[in-house]
């Protein structure tokens, strides 16, 4: 990556201003306990053994838990103890990090990448839930919805059958795969960058990772999770066109569910935004207020250019897709501490599975 081009690219100044202003907190802070703690490679190993991050480890009772009214968390107090500032116009340079506390750099990277992921909040809104497992294989539930009349509220007379919902395991487990990227750059290229500048780069990495995970969700919805549960596909009224009546048709497929979200390629998104029915002052007002795009059907629009250009995905996010992790986001700390950024590996192990097949439907308007 050309760092000079990255830091002078579109919106670079705005992001840098955000990074400089972020987490700028005032107030008295007691650093006595923080100053007694020495962060080293062993600290990360202990955190791994406990299954937590370094920040979580520092907040534990045997380290430096944060008082309720403290303006800094335990990791931020470690930065303060070592005279490192990661916000403001005069934030510390990467070089100063390595001079004063190189062992803090991996956790700094992890925290900022996570903040970048939070800048793409659409992913969490598309999920029914997320859980952590202790294996790289996961077997989803199979919920039999083939005959809804068997599971419906009704009076139960003496000797009559009680309504029941059959839940078993799917026939095939899914592989929780490792995903990651390697940040390769020379220490020379980073050493004079401010921590605020570096944060912008890490935010971009997190944002990109989250965008790629939305693509995994899209693939699971359309093609299924390997258990013969690919999405039901309905066609538009006329091949090659997408109009409001087609979106209503998609919406109507969801009973008894509700179509909470629409995911589509930017080309389809532009078509939808250009529909007369979408040109609603209330929709524009909501967009200006929240930054979210809503259709007249009440569904939130989500852009994913990994969706085929002629498909529109509808889903009820409460019941459609679940996320499973066997390894949360982590940063390979050894190389960062010892080699000063010749390579930093950022990775996690994640997979997506369908919860209820009928909670997601695909509209094909070029068939």
C-alpha positions as CSV (number, residue, x, y, z in Angstrom):
1,X,0.0,0.0,0.0
2,X,1.3,3.5,-0.9
3,X,0.9,5.3,2.4
4,X,1.5,8.7,1.0
5,X,-1.4,8.2,-1.4
6,X,-3.6,6.7,1.3
7,X,-3.1,9.7,3.6
8,X,-3.8,12.2,0.9
9,X,-6.7,10.4,-0.6
10,X,-10.4,11.4,-0.6
11,X,-11.8,12.2,2.8
12,X,-8.3,11.7,4.4
13,X,-8.4,15.1,6.2
14,X,-11.9,14.4,7.6
15,X,-10.9,11.0,8.9
16,X,-7.7,12.4,10.4
17,X,-9.7,15.1,12.2
18,X,-11.9,12.3,13.6
19,X,-8.8,10.3,14.7
20,X,-7.3,13.4,16.4
21,X,-10.5,14.3,18.2
22,X,-11.5,10.7,19.2
23,X,-11.2,9.7,22.9
24,X,-9.9,13.1,24.0
25,X,-10.9,12.8,27.6
26,X,-10.3,15.1,30.6
27,X,-10.4,14.6,34.3
28,X,-8.3,13.3,37.2
29,X,-6.8,9.9,36.7
30,X,-5.0,7.8,39.3
31,X,-2.1,6.1,37.5
32,X,-0.5,4.5,40.6
33,X,-1.7,1.0,40.0
34,X,-1.2,1.2,36.2
35,X,2.5,2.2,36.8
36,X,3.1,-1.0,38.7
37,X,2.1,-3.2,35.7
38,X,4.7,-4.1,33.1
39,X,3.2,-5.1,29.7
40,X,5.3,-7.7,27.8
41,X,4.9,-10.6,25.5
42,X,3.9,-12.7,28.5
43,X,0.9,-10.4,29.1
44,X,-0.5,-11.4,25.7
45,X,0.2,-15.0,26.4
46,X,-1.7,-14.8,29.7
47,X,-4.6,-13.0,27.9
48,X,-4.7,-15.8,25.3
49,X,-4.8,-18.4,28.0
50,X,-7.8,-16.7,29.6
51,X,-9.4,-16.3,26.2
52,X,-9.5,-12.5,26.4
53,X,-7.8,-9.4,24.9
54,X,-5.0,-7.5,26.7
55,X,-7.5,-4.7,27.4
56,X,-9.8,-7.2,29.1
57,X,-6.9,-8.7,31.1
58,X,-5.9,-5.2,32.3
59,X,-9.5,-4.7,33.5
60,X,-9.4,-7.8,35.6
61,X,-9.3,-7.6,39.4
62,X,-5.7,-8.8,39.7
63,X,-4.5,-6.0,37.3
64,X,-6.0,-2.5,37.0
65,X,-9.8,-2.5,36.9
66,X,-11.3,0.9,36.0
67,X,-13.2,2.8,38.6
68,X,-16.8,3.8,37.6
69,X,-16.0,7.4,37.1
70,X,-12.5,7.1,35.5
71,X,-12.3,8.9,32.1
72,X,-9.7,6.4,30.8
73,X,-9.9,2.6,30.6
74,X,-7.1,0.3,31.8
75,X,-5.3,0.3,28.4
76,X,-5.6,4.0,28.0
77,X,-4.0,4.4,31.5
78,X,-1.1,2.3,30.3
79,X,-0.7,4.7,27.4
80,X,-0.8,7.6,29.8
81,X,1.8,6.0,32.2
82,X,4.2,5.7,29.2
83,X,3.6,9.2,28.0
84,X,1.8,8.2,24.8
85,X,-1.0,10.2,23.3
86,X,-3.1,8.7,20.5
87,X,-5.4,11.7,19.9
88,X,-5.0,15.4,19.5
89,X,-3.0,17.5,17.1
90,X,0.3,16.4,18.8
91,X,-0.4,12.7,19.1
92,X,2.7,10.5,19.6
93,X,4.5,9.1,16.6
94,X,4.8,5.4,15.9
95,X,8.5,5.7,16.6
96,X,7.8,7.1,20.1
97,X,5.6,4.0,20.7
98,X,8.6,1.8,20.0
99,X,10.9,3.9,22.1
100,X,8.6,3.9,25.2
101,X,6.3,0.9,25.1
102,X,6.5,-1.4,22.1
103,X,4.5,-4.0,23.8
104,X,1.4,-1.8,23.7
105,X,1.4,-1.6,19.9
106,X,-0.4,-4.9,19.1
107,X,-3.3,-4.1,21.4
108,X,-3.5,-0.5,20.0
109,X,-3.7,-2.1,16.5
110,X,-6.4,-4.5,17.6
111,X,-8.5,-1.8,19.3
112,X,-8.4,0.5,16.3
113,X,-9.2,-2.2,13.8
114,X,-12.2,-3.1,15.8
115,X,-13.3,0.6,15.7
116,X,-13.0,0.4,11.9
117,X,-15.3,-2.6,11.9
118,X,-17.8,-0.6,13.9
119,X,-17.8,1.9,11.1
120,X,-19.6,-0.7,9.0
121,X,-22.5,-1.4,11.5
122,X,-24.7,-3.0,8.8
123,X,-23.2,-6.4,9.4
124,X,-24.4,-6.7,13.0
125,X,-27.9,-5.5,11.9
126,X,-28.1,-8.4,9.4
127,X,-27.4,-11.1,12.0
128,X,-29.9,-12.8,14.2
129,X,-27.0,-13.4,16.7
130,X,-23.4,-14.2,17.1
131,X,-21.7,-16.9,19.3
132,X,-18.3,-18.2,20.0
133,X,-17.6,-21.9,19.8
134,X,-14.6,-24.1,20.8
135,X,-14.2,-25.9,17.5
136,X,-13.6,-25.2,13.8
137,X,-16.8,-27.2,12.9
138,X,-20.3,-26.2,13.6
139,X,-23.6,-28.0,13.0
140,X,-26.5,-25.6,12.7
141,X,-30.1,-26.3,13.8
142,X,-32.6,-27.6,11.3
143,X,-36.0,-26.0,12.1
144,X,-38.8,-27.8,10.2
145,X,-41.2,-25.1,9.0
146,X,-42.7,-27.2,6.2
147,X,-46.1,-27.4,7.9
148,X,-46.8,-24.4,10.0
149,X,-50.2,-25.6,11.0
150,X,-48.5,-28.2,13.2
151,X,-47.1,-25.4,15.3
152,X,-49.8,-22.9,15.7
153,X,-51.7,-21.6,18.8
154,X,-55.0,-23.3,19.2
155,X,-57.1,-24.9,21.9
156,X,-55.9,-28.3,22.9
157,X,-58.7,-30.7,23.9
158,X,-58.4,-33.8,25.9
159,X,-56.5,-36.4,23.9
160,X,-55.8,-34.1,21.0
161,X,-52.3,-33.5,19.6
162,X,-50.3,-30.6,21.1
163,X,-48.8,-28.3,18.5
164,X,-45.1,-29.0,18.1
165,X,-42.1,-27.6,16.3
166,X,-39.5,-30.1,15.2
167,X,-35.9,-29.0,15.7
168,X,-33.0,-31.2,14.9
169,X,-29.4,-30.8,13.6
170,X,-28.6,-30.2,10.0
171,X,-27.1,-33.1,8.0
172,X,-23.9,-31.3,7.4
173,X,-21.7,-29.2,9.6
174,X,-20.0,-26.1,8.4
175,X,-16.3,-25.2,8.5
176,X,-15.4,-22.2,10.6
177,X,-12.7,-20.9,8.3
178,X,-9.7,-18.6,9.1
179,X,-9.8,-15.2,7.5
180,X,-7.2,-12.5,7.7
181,X,-4.8,-10.1,6.1
182,X,-1.2,-9.2,6.4
183,X,-0.3,-5.5,6.8
184,X,3.1,-5.3,5.2
185,X,5.0,-2.1,5.4
186,X,8.4,-0.9,6.5
187,X,9.1,0.7,9.8
188,X,10.7,3.5,7.9
189,X,7.3,4.3,6.2
190,X,5.5,4.4,9.6
191,X,7.9,5.7,12.1
192,X,7.2,9.4,11.7
193,X,3.5,9.0,11.3
194,X,1.4,10.2,14.2
195,X,-0.8,7.7,16.1
196,X,-3.8,9.6,14.8
197,X,-2.7,9.0,11.2
198,X,-2.0,5.3,11.9
199,X,-5.5,5.0,13.4
200,X,-7.0,6.0,10.1
201,X,-5.1,3.2,8.3
202,X,-6.3,0.7,10.9
203,X,-9.9,1.9,10.7
204,X,-9.7,1.3,6.9
205,X,-8.5,-2.3,7.5
206,X,-11.3,-2.9,10.0
207,X,-13.9,-1.4,7.6
208,X,-12.6,-3.6,4.8
209,X,-12.8,-6.7,6.9
210,X,-16.4,-6.0,7.9
211,X,-17.3,-5.4,4.3
212,X,-15.8,-8.8,3.3
213,X,-17.9,-10.4,6.1
214,X,-21.1,-8.9,4.6
215,X,-20.0,-10.7,1.4
216,X,-19.9,-14.0,3.3
217,X,-23.4,-13.3,4.6
218,X,-24.6,-12.6,1.0
219,X,-23.1,-15.9,-0.2
220,X,-24.7,-17.9,2.6
221,X,-28.1,-16.3,1.9
222,X,-28.0,-17.0,-1.8
223,X,-26.2,-20.4,-1.9
224,X,-27.0,-21.7,1.6
225,X,-24.6,-23.1,4.2
226,X,-24.1,-26.5,2.6
227,X,-27.4,-28.0,3.8
228,X,-29.5,-27.7,0.7
229,X,-31.0,-24.4,2.0
230,X,-30.2,-22.0,-0.8
231,X,-32.6,-19.0,-1.0
232,X,-36.0,-19.2,-2.6
233,X,-35.8,-17.1,-5.8
234,X,-38.8,-15.1,-7.3
235,X,-38.7,-13.4,-10.6
236,X,-39.7,-9.8,-11.5
237,X,-42.7,-9.3,-13.6
238,X,-40.6,-8.5,-16.7
239,X,-37.0,-9.7,-17.2
240,X,-34.5,-6.8,-17.3
241,X,-36.6,-4.4,-15.3
242,X,-37.0,-3.6,-11.6
243,X,-39.9,-1.6,-10.4
244,X,-41.8,-0.9,-7.2
245,X,-44.3,-3.7,-7.9
246,X,-41.4,-6.2,-8.0
247,X,-40.2,-5.0,-4.6
248,X,-43.8,-5.4,-3.3
249,X,-43.8,-8.9,-4.6
250,X,-40.5,-9.6,-2.7
251,X,-42.0,-8.1,0.4
252,X,-45.1,-10.3,0.1
253,X,-43.1,-13.5,0.2
254,X,-42.2,-12.9,3.8
255,X,-45.4,-13.8,5.6
256,X,-45.2,-14.5,8.6
257,X,-41.8,-12.8,8.6
258,X,-41.1,-9.2,7.9
259,X,-38.7,-7.9,5.3
260,X,-36.4,-5.8,7.5
261,X,-33.5,-5.3,5.1
262,X,-32.7,-5.3,1.4
263,X,-29.2,-6.1,0.3
264,X,-28.2,-5.3,-3.3
265,X,-25.4,-4.2,-5.7
266,X,-24.9,-0.4,-6.2
267,X,-26.5,-0.7,-9.7
268,X,-29.7,-2.1,-8.2
269,X,-29.5,0.3,-5.3
270,X,-29.4,3.3,-7.7
271,X,-32.4,1.9,-9.6
272,X,-34.4,1.5,-6.3
273,X,-33.5,5.0,-5.2
274,X,-34.7,6.4,-8.5
275,X,-38.2,4.9,-8.2
276,X,-40.9,7.5,-7.9
277,X,-42.3,5.7,-4.8
278,X,-39.0,6.1,-3.1
279,X,-38.9,9.9,-3.6
280,X,-40.6,10.5,-0.3
281,X,-39.7,13.5,1.8
282,X,-40.0,11.4,4.9
283,X,-37.4,9.0,3.6
284,X,-35.0,11.8,2.8
285,X,-35.6,13.3,6.3
286,X,-34.7,9.9,7.9
287,X,-31.6,9.6,5.8
288,X,-30.4,13.0,6.8
289,X,-31.1,12.3,10.5
290,X,-29.7,8.7,10.7
291,X,-27.6,8.1,7.6
292,X,-29.7,5.1,6.8
293,X,-31.7,4.5,3.6
294,X,-35.2,3.2,4.0
295,X,-37.6,1.9,1.4
296,X,-41.3,2.8,1.4
297,X,-41.7,-0.8,2.5
298,X,-39.9,-0.2,5.8
299,X,-36.8,-2.2,4.8
300,X,-33.4,-0.7,5.3
301,X,-31.2,-0.7,2.2
302,X,-27.7,-2.2,2.5
303,X,-25.1,-1.9,-0.3
304,X,-23.0,-4.9,-1.1
305,X,-21.3,-5.1,-4.5
306,X,-20.8,-8.8,-4.0
307,X,-24.5,-9.3,-4.8
308,X,-25.0,-10.1,-8.4
309,X,-26.2,-7.0,-10.4
310,X,-29.5,-8.6,-11.2
311,X,-30.4,-9.8,-7.8
312,X,-32.1,-8.1,-4.8
313,X,-31.9,-9.9,-1.4
314,X,-34.6,-9.5,1.1
315,X,-34.4,-10.8,4.7
316,X,-35.8,-10.7,8.1
317,X,-32.6,-10.1,10.1
318,X,-34.1,-11.5,13.3
319,X,-34.3,-15.0,11.9
320,X,-32.2,-15.4,8.8
321,X,-28.5,-15.7,9.5
322,X,-26.3,-16.5,12.5
323,X,-22.6,-15.9,13.0
324,X,-20.3,-18.3,14.7
325,X,-16.7,-17.6,15.7
326,X,-14.0,-20.0,16.8
327,X,-11.3,-17.3,17.1
328,X,-12.3,-13.7,17.6
329,X,-10.3,-10.9,15.9
330,X,-6.6,-11.1,16.9
331,X,-3.3,-9.5,16.0
332,X,-0.1,-11.5,15.8
333,X,1.8,-9.7,18.6
334,X,5.3,-11.3,18.3
335,X,6.2,-9.8,15.0
336,X,4.9,-6.4,15.8
337,X,6.8,-6.2,19.0
338,X,10.1,-7.6,17.7
339,X,10.2,-6.8,14.0
340,X,8.7,-3.3,14.0
341,X,6.1,-3.8,11.3
342,X,7.8,-5.9,8.7
343,X,4.5,-7.7,8.8
344,X,1.4,-7.6,11.0
345,X,-1.1,-10.4,10.6
346,X,-4.7,-9.6,11.6
347,X,-7.1,-12.6,11.6
348,X,-10.3,-14.2,12.9
349,X,-12.2,-17.5,12.3
350,X,-15.8,-17.0,11.4
351,X,-18.7,-18.6,9.5
352,X,-22.3,-17.9,8.8
353,X,-25.3,-20.3,8.9
354,X,-28.9,-20.1,8.1
355,X,-31.4,-20.1,11.0
356,X,-34.7,-20.2,9.2
357,X,-34.5,-20.7,5.4
358,X,-37.8,-18.8,4.7
359,X,-36.5,-15.7,6.4
360,X,-34.6,-14.7,3.3
361,X,-35.7,-14.5,-0.3
362,X,-34.0,-13.4,-3.5
363,X,-35.6,-11.4,-6.3
364,X,-34.1,-12.0,-9.8
365,X,-34.9,-9.3,-12.3
366,X,-32.9,-10.5,-15.2
367,X,-33.8,-14.1,-16.0
